[in-house]
Amino acid sequence: MKTFKGWLNEATAQKASKDFETYIANLAVLSEKETSSIELKKLISNNKNKFKGLKTKDLSQVIDAVSKLNNFFKKKWTKGVNANFETGLHGGIYGKKSEAKADIILTADKKYGISIKKRGDIVVASSQDPDEFENIFWTAFKKCEKDKKIDTSTNVEWAEIMGNVENEVREMRDNVIGQTKSRMLDPDWFDKLKQGGKKETPEQKQLRKKFFGDFENFIETQNKSITEDYENTRKVIAKEGAKLINEKLGKSEILREYVIWEALSATLKYEKSLPAATHILSPSGCYDISKPNTKYVKAVAKASVINIRGMVHGSMRSSKEKAMKPVLKKLFAGETIDMAKLYDDVRKMDMSMKIDLAGKKRKEMENELDEGVVSDIWDKVKGWWISFKTTIQNGIELFKGKSNEVLDKMTELKQASFLDILRFNKPKISGTIKIP
């Protein structure tokens, strides 16, 4: 189970992820199909203005991702942008209109929508909006029915699976997704903020330290008397709902693949237009997700888990430091801080769906996919070699056959009389004979 600190860290990483995506788009354009890690690193060093803020721990991930990108596509990228800041894209037929599924858009012979994932645990897809959550399932179901020509009026098994999943999705849509719940806070969560910043005066540092010390005591006192509904929602309603959705979808491998495909790509939401994603890119590789039956989609459908949990609310989603910045500004200005209101604000959690893929399972999955690629290449090489060897052997046999024919004729010729040769060639006599 993730702690409150875990949810905050997950939220804090969102801006860093957007920067990470932009670094990849920038390097892709600069790379000109380059795959060498050494050369890609040089490009970053020589174009530092395009990689401001790139942390050392992310450097190798950016380089590896672009290397994998260029190995996969073998294209020269003429333009690369962060899709979240691009205008004029398809607005989507359901859910939030502002969130792109593709993280970057790269241009070569055409535009490609690419979703970026870092190493480790990843969230395959998330939805805090009830309409978005519901329609990931509905559009996937309808597309699957159409593609597979399934008639729910006659296919009892299919109708039962869909009916069970639909009931649980509606339950989560109406009672959980998008709702704001309250939970208890760890009193020591703001400990690190007790230390003042470099630009603060000694008086401000003292005010800061005292404020967070008092707030810690306030949290501890409030936790004894407040009513919280988050844990009950998360542990009972949401947990049970997610469990049933996973179980029911698990009864139809194909249906689950369609749901995961739409969650990964948003192809149906954006009607095959940008900012839908057609590929997943990570430091581990580049993978096609344009269809439900691609190897990556199938693998993710097996390895991922649909969860329903909370996400920190409001300004806390950026980071605790940013959330507390306006509070400290008021404090330093001599204003009184309403601790009860602040306590209620920072303990809110917005319920959402998260499709999680654990780092360990992801690594195993990607290793299997890579082995599959190597196996496919080896099969092609073996097929080519067998074909080549057969052609050579057939050529040798043909040559041997022709050689034997020639030898046989030469043997016959050696043994033949002059009369036999004349009979065989049937010479025609022409001209005149002069008698002396």
C-alpha positions in Angstrom: 0.0 0.0 0.0 1.3 3.5 -0.9 1.5 6.0 2.0 0.2 9.6 1.8 3.8 10.5 1.1 3.8 8.1 -1.8 0.8 9.8 -3.4 2.4 13.2 -3.1 5.6 11.9 -4.6 3.6 10.5 -7.5 2.0 13.9 -8.1 5.2 15.9 -7.7 6.7 13.8 -10.5 4.2 15.1 -13.0 6.0 18.3 -14.0 9.3 16.4 -14.1 7.7 14.0 -16.5 6.6 16.8 -18.8 10.2 18.1 -18.9 11.5 14.6 -19.5 9.2 14.2 -22.5 10.4 17.6 -23.9 14.1 16.5 -23.6 13.3 13.4 -25.6 11.5 15.4 -28.3 14.4 17.8 -28.5 17.1 15.1 -28.7 15.1 13.2 -31.3 15.2 16.2 -33.7 18.9 16.8 -33.1 19.8 13.2 -33.5 19.3 12.8 -37.3 18.8 9.0 -36.9 21.8 8.6 -34.6 21.7 5.6 -32.3 25.1 5.8 -30.6 24.8 6.7 -26.9 28.2 8.4 -27.1 27.1 10.6 -30.0 23.7 11.4 -28.5 25.4 12.5 -25.2 27.7 14.8 -27.2 24.6 16.4 -28.8 23.2 17.1 -25.4 26.5 18.7 -24.3 26.6 20.8 -27.4 23.0 22.0 -27.1 22.6 22.7 -23.4 20.0 25.4 -24.0 17.5 22.7 -25.1 18.2 20.5 -22.0 18.0 23.0 -19.1 17.2 21.3 -15.9 18.0 17.7 -17.2 19.1 15.8 -14.1 22.0 13.4 -14.1 19.8 10.5 -13.1 17.6 11.1 -16.1 20.4 11.7 -18.7 20.9 8.0 -19.5 17.2 7.4 -19.8 16.7 10.2 -22.3 19.7 8.9 -24.4 18.6 5.3 -24.2 15.0 6.3 -25.2 16.1 8.2 -28.3 18.5 5.5 -29.3 15.6 2.9 -29.1 13.4 5.4 -31.0 15.8 5.7 -33.9 16.5 2.0 -34.0 12.8 1.3 -34.3 11.8 4.0 -36.8 15.0 4.7 -38.7 13.6 8.1 -39.6 15.0 11.7 -39.6 12.8 13.8 -37.3 12.2 17.3 -38.6 10.1 18.5 -35.7 9.4 17.4 -32.1 7.0 19.0 -29.7 5.4 18.2 -26.3 1.8 17.3 -27.1 0.5 18.8 -23.9 1.4 22.3 -25.2 0.4 21.8 -28.8 -2.8 23.5 -30.1 -5.3 22.6 -32.8 -5.4 18.9 -31.9 -8.6 16.7 -31.7 -10.6 17.6 -28.7 -11.8 14.0 -28.0 -15.3 12.5 -28.1 -15.4 11.8 -24.3 -13.8 12.8 -21.0 -11.3 15.6 -20.4 -10.5 17.6 -23.5 -7.2 19.0 -22.2 -5.2 15.8 -21.6 -3.2 14.4 -24.5 -2.5 10.6 -24.6 0.6 11.1 -26.7 3.3 12.9 -24.7 5.3 14.0 -27.7 4.5 14.5 -31.4 7.4 13.8 -33.8 7.3 14.7 -37.5 9.1 12.8 -40.3 7.1 11.5 -43.3 4.1 12.2 -41.1 3.3 13.0 -37.5 3.6 10.3 -34.9 2.0 10.4 -31.4 4.3 8.8 -28.9 3.6 8.1 -25.2 6.7 8.3 -23.0 7.4 6.0 -20.0 10.3 6.1 -17.6 11.9 3.0 -16.1 10.4 1.3 -13.1 6.7 1.3 -12.0 4.4 3.0 -14.4 0.8 4.1 -14.6 -0.4 2.7 -17.9 -3.4 5.1 -17.8 -5.4 7.1 -15.2 -8.8 8.7 -15.0 -10.2 11.0 -12.4 -13.1 12.1 -14.6 -16.2 9.8 -14.3 -17.1 10.3 -18.0 -13.5 9.4 -19.1 -13.4 6.4 -16.8 -16.7 5.0 -18.1 -16.0 5.5 -21.8 -12.6 3.9 -21.7 -14.6 0.7 -21.1 -17.7 1.4 -23.3 -15.8 2.4 -26.4 -13.5 -0.5 -26.1 -16.5 -2.9 -25.7 -18.2 -1.6 -28.7 -15.1 -1.7 -30.9 -14.4 -5.3 -29.8 -18.0 -6.3 -30.6 -17.7 -4.7 -34.0 -14.3 -6.1 -34.9 -15.1 -9.6 -33.7 -18.7 -9.6 -35.0 -20.2 -10.5 -31.7 -24.0 -10.5 -31.2 -24.7 -10.1 -27.5 -28.3 -11.1 -28.1 -27.2 -14.6 -29.0 -23.8 -14.9 -27.4 -24.8 -15.6 -23.8 -21.2 -15.9 -22.4 -20.1 -12.6 -23.9 -23.3 -10.8 -22.7 -22.8 -12.1 -19.1 -19.2 -10.9 -19.0 -20.0 -7.5 -20.4 -23.0 -7.1 -18.1 -21.0 -7.9 -15.0 -18.2 -5.5 -15.9 -20.7 -2.7 -16.8 -22.4 -3.0 -13.4 -19.1 -2.6 -11.6 -18.0 0.3 -13.8 -21.3 2.1 -13.2 -20.9 1.6 -9.5 -17.5 3.1 -9.5 -18.5 5.9 -11.8 -21.5 6.9 -9.6 -19.9 6.4 -6.1 -16.1 6.7 -6.3 -14.4 8.2 -9.4 -14.0 11.9 -9.2 -15.2 12.2 -5.7 -13.1 14.1 -3.1 -12.6 12.2 0.2 -10.7 13.2 3.4 -8.1 11.2 5.2 -5.8 11.5 8.2 -2.4 13.1 7.8 0.9 11.9 9.1 1.9 14.6 11.7 5.5 14.6 10.6 4.9 15.0 6.9 5.9 18.6 6.9 9.1 18.1 8.8 11.4 18.9 5.9 9.7 22.3 5.5 10.8 23.4 9.0 14.2 24.3 7.6 14.3 27.8 6.0 15.4 28.7 2.6 18.7 30.4 1.7 17.0 33.8 0.9 15.0 33.9 4.2 16.0 36.1 7.1 16.7 34.6 10.5 13.3 35.9 11.7 11.5 34.2 8.8 13.3 31.0 9.4 12.3 31.1 13.0 8.6 31.8 12.1 8.7 28.9 9.6 10.1 26.5 12.2 7.6 27.5 14.8 4.6 27.4 12.4 5.3 23.9 11.1 6.0 22.7 14.7 2.6 24.1 15.7 0.9 22.6 12.6 2.4 19.2 13.5 0.8 19.3 16.9 -2.5 20.5 15.4 -2.6 17.6 13.0 -1.9 15.1 15.8 -4.8 16.6 17.8 -7.2 16.7 14.9 -6.5 13.1 13.9 -8.0 12.0 17.2 -11.3 13.7 16.6 -12.0 14.0 12.9 -14.1 11.8 10.7 -12.3 10.5 7.6 -14.0 8.6 4.7 -11.0 8.0 2.5 -9.7 4.7 4.0 -13.2 3.2 4.0 -13.8 4.2 0.4 -10.3 3.0 -0.7 -10.2 -0.2 1.3 -13.8 -1.4 0.9 -15.8 0.2 -2.0 -12.9 1.0 -4.4 -10.8 -2.1 -3.6 -13.8 -4.5 -4.1 -14.9 -2.7 -7.2 -11.4 -2.9 -8.8 -11.1 -6.5 -7.8 -14.4 -7.4 -9.5 -13.6 -5.4 -12.7 -10.2 -7.3 -12.9 -11.9 -10.6 -12.3 -14.7 -10.1 -14.8 -12.4 -8.7 -17.5 -10.0 -11.6 -16.8 -12.7 -14.0 -18.2 -12.2 -12.5 -21.7 -8.6 -12.0 -22.8 -9.7 -10.2 -25.9 -12.0 -7.8 -24.2 -9.3 -6.9 -21.6 -6.9 -6.3 -24.5 -9.3 -3.9 -26.1 -9.8 -2.0 -22.8 -6.0 -1.7 -22.2 -5.5 -0.7 -25.8 -7.9 2.2 -25.4 -6.4 3.1 -22.0 -2.9 3.1 -23.5 -3.6 4.9 -26.8 -7.0 6.8 -26.6 -7.4 5.8 -30.3 -11.2 5.7 -30.0 -11.4 8.9 -27.9 -9.5 10.9 -30.5 -10.9 9.0 -33.5 -7.4 7.9 -34.6 -6.2 11.5 -34.7 -3.5 13.2 -32.6 -3.1 13.4 -29.7 -3.8 9.7 -29.7 -0.7 7.6 -29.2 0.4 4.9 -31.7 3.7 4.0 -29.9 5.1 3.6 -26.4 8.7 4.8 -26.0 10.9 4.1 -22.9 14.6 3.6 -22.3 13.9 -0.1 -22.7 12.4 0.1 -26.2 9.9 1.4 -28.7 6.7 -0.5 -29.1 3.7 -0.4 -31.4 0.3 0.1 -29.7 -1.7 1.1 -32.8 -4.0 -2.0 -32.6 -5.4 -4.2 -29.8 -3.6 -7.2 -31.1 -0.1 -5.8 -31.0 2.4 -7.7 -28.9 2.9 -4.9 -26.4 -0.8 -4.3 -25.8 -1.3 -8.0 -25.3 1.6 -8.2 -22.8 0.4 -5.2 -20.9 -3.1 -6.6 -20.7 -1.7 -9.6 -18.9 0.8 -7.9 -16.6 -1.1 -4.8 -15.5 -3.7 -4.3 -12.8 -6.7 -2.0 -12.7 -6.7 -0.1 -9.3 -8.9 2.6 -7.9 -7.3 4.9 -5.3 -6.9 8.5 -4.3 -4.8 11.4 -5.6 -3.8 14.4 -3.6 -6.2 17.3 -4.2 -5.5 20.9 -5.4 -2.2 22.7 -4.9 -0.7 19.7 -3.1 -0.6 17.9 -6.4 2.3 20.0 -7.5 4.4 19.6 -4.4 4.2 20.3 -0.7 6.7 23.1 -1.1 4.6 24.9 -3.7 1.4 24.2 -1.8 2.9 25.9 1.3 4.5 28.8 -0.5 1.4 31.1 -0.4 0.8 30.1 3.3 4.4 31.1 4.2 4.0 34.4 2.3 1.0 35.2 4.5 2.8 34.1 7.6 5.9 36.3 6.8 3.5 39.2 6.1 2.1 38.9 9.6 -1.2 37.4 8.7 -2.9 34.7 10.9 -3.1 31.2 9.3 -6.4 29.3 9.7 -4.9 25.9 10.6 -8.2 24.1 10.6 -8.9 25.2 7.0 -5.4 24.4 6.0 -5.7 21.0 7.6 -8.9 20.2 5.7 -7.4 21.4 2.4 -4.2 19.3 2.5 -5.9 16.1 3.6 -8.3 15.9 0.6 -7.9 13.0 -1.9 -9.5 12.8 -5.3 -10.6 9.3 -6.2 -9.4 8.0 -9.6 -8.7 4.9 -11.6 -5.1 3.9 -12.2 -4.0 1.0 -14.4 -0.7 0.0 -12.8 2.2 -1.9 -14.1 4.8 -2.9 -11.5 8.5 -2.4 -12.4 9.4 -6.0 -11.9 6.5 -7.3 -14.1 7.2 -4.7 -16.6 10.9 -5.7 -16.9 10.0 -9.4 -17.3 7.4 -8.4 -19.9 9.8 -6.3 -21.9 12.5 -9.0 -21.7 10.1 -11.5 -23.2 9.1 -9.0 -25.9 12.8 -8.4 -26.7 13.4 -12.2 -26.8 10.5 -12.5 -29.2 12.0 -9.9 -31.5 15.4 -11.7 -31.4 13.6 -15.0 -32.0 11.7 -13.5 -35.0 14.9 -12.2 -36.5 16.6 -15.6 -35.9 13.7 -17.4 -37.6 14.0 -15.1 -40.6 17.8 -15.6 -40.7 17.3 -19.4 -40.5 14.6 -19.2 -43.2 16.9 -17.2 -45.5 19.8 -19.6 -44.9 17.7 -22.7 -45.6 16.4 -21.1 -48.8 19.9 -20.1 -49.8 21.4 -23.5 -49.0 18.5 -25.3 -50.9 19.2 -23.0 -53.9 22.9 -23.8 -53.8 22.3 -27.5 -53.4 19.8 -27.5 -56.3 22.3 -25.6 -58.4 25.0 -28.2 -57.6 22.7 -31.1 -58.4 21.7 -29.4 -61.7 25.4 -28.8 -62.5 26.2 -32.4 -61.7 23.4 -33.7 -63.9 24.5 -31.6 -66.9 28.1 -32.6 -66.3 27.2 -36.3 -66.3 25.2 -35.8 -69.5 28.3 -34.2 -71.2 30.5 -37.0 -69.9 28.1 -39.7 -71.2 28.0 -38.1 -74.6 31.8 -37.8 -74.7 32.1 -41.5 -73.8 29.7 -42.4 -76.5 31.6 -40.2 -79.0 34.9 -41.9 -78.0 33.4 -45.4 -78.7 31.6 -44.4 -81.9 32.7 -45.3 -85.4 33.0 -42.8 -88.2 29.7 -44.2 -89.7 27.9 -43.8 -86.3 28.9 -40.1 -86.2 27.6 -39.6 -89.7 24.3 -41.3 -88.9 23.9 -39.3 -85.7 24.6 -35.9 -87.3 22.8 -36.7 -90.6 25.0 -34.5 -92.7 23.7 -33.1 -96.0 26.1 -33.3 -99.0 26.2 -30.3 -101.2 28.5 -28.9 -103.8 30.2 -30.6 -106.7 32.7 -33.4 -107.2 35.4 -32.8 -109.7 36.6 -36.1 -111.5 40.0 -35.7 -113.0 
